[in-house]
Amino acid sequence: MIYLTRRERFSAAHRMYRPDWPDDRNLEVFGKCSNPNWHGHNYVLYVTVRGDISEEEGFVMNLNILKKIIQDRIIKKIDHKNINLEVGFMKGKIATTENLSVAIWNELKPFVEKDGVYLHCVKIEETENNSIEYYGQKDRDDQ
């Protein structure tokens, strides 16, 4: 089993808040990340796929294809955007990095998984100190 990772970067603004809560409750729960005037990050996205090496091609997945999928399905939709207002796959979700990692997984999975290639992990570095890794939904029996 081989694991192949592609790194991409994007910049985006967001606000962590619940619209049904008053600003003081959002501030209590989400801190300065609930700023009503937004804040931004320079994110680093890592997408890892897994599979066996193709005898014909010598790799798990063509990196040019993986790059194009990530660019088309994620980067073009999120880079230099407001995650809360402009990113369709985040509509109705609190714009946490946790929710973002799950949404990116769901956007990529149908386009990545074919011919024995599987999406293994979506990792997002929000800051140099904070990152999230998502490995997909597991059945309760797998835990």
N, C-alpha and C positions, 0 to 999 in steps of 0.2 A: 504494500500500500504506500503510495507516494502522496505527499501533501504539497500543494503548490499555492503560493500566496502572491497576490498582486496588491500593491500599495497605490492608493490614490489620495489626493488632498482636495479639500474644498473649504470655503469660508462661508459662514452663514450666521444670521442673527436668529435669536429665539427669545421667548419668555416662558419660563416655567410658572404656570399658574392654572388655577381652576376658575373659569368664568363665573361659576355659581358661588364663589367665596368672595368676601370683601377683601380689599387690598391688605388690611392688617393681618388677616388669617393667611393669605398667600405669603406675605413677608415672614410670618412666623414659621411656616412649613418650608418654603423654598428659599428664604433669605434674599440676598441681593439679586439672585437669579430671577426673581419675580418682578424686577424693575418694569413698570408700565411702559417705559420708552425703549425696551428691548436691550439686549447685549449680544455680543458676537464671539465666535471662536474661529480659529484656524484648525479645522479637524483633519485628522489623518485616519483614513479608512483602509483596513486590511481585509481582503476577501480571500479565504482559503478554501480550495477545492481539494477533493481526494479521489483517488482511483488508482487503477493499475496503469502501468506504462504500456502504451500501444506499441505492439511489435512493428507495425507498419510505419508509424510516425516517430517513435522514440520518445514521446512525451505523454503526460496525462491529458493535457488540454492545450491547445494552441493559445499562447499568451496574447496574441493579437485579437483573437476572438473574445477571450475573457476581458481584455481591456475595453473592447467595443461595447460589450454587454454592460459593464460597469459605467462607462461614460454615458451611454444612451439611456439606461434605466435609472441611474442615480445622479451622477455628477451634473449632467445638463439640466436636471430638474431641481437641484438643490444649491449649486454653487452661486454665491453672491445673492442669495434669496433669504427671505424671512420664512423660517421653517413653519411658524404658526399660520401664516397668511398665504404663502405662495406654493407650498409643496403639497401636492394632492395626496400623496401616499401617507402624509401625516395628519390629514384632516380629521378633526374630532379627537385627537390624541394629545395628552400633555407632552410638551416638547422636551422630554428628558432624553438623555443619551440612551438609556435603557429602551425606551419606546422606539427611538430612532433605529437602534440596531435590529429590533424585531421587524420593523417596517421595511428596512433595507433587505433583510433576509427574505421576506415575503415577496419583494419586488424582483429579487435576483433568482430565487430558486427555480421557477418554471423555465427560465432561459439558460441556466447553467447546467441543470441536471439532465443529461442525456448521454447515451453511449458509454455507460459505466462511470460517468463523472458525477460526483455528489458534492453539494455545498457542505462544507465542514464547519466553517466559522466565519462570523462577521465580527470584526474587532474595530472599535472606534476609539481613538484617543481624542478626548475633548480638550485636555490640557496636558502639559508634560507630566502632571501628577495624577490624572484621572483617566481611566480607560474602562471600556465595557467590552465583554466578549459574549457573544450569543452563539450557541451551538444547535439551535432549532428546538422545536417542541418535542419533548420526550413523553412517551406514555408513562403513566404512573407506575406501571409494572416494571419499567426500566430503571427506576430510581432506587 
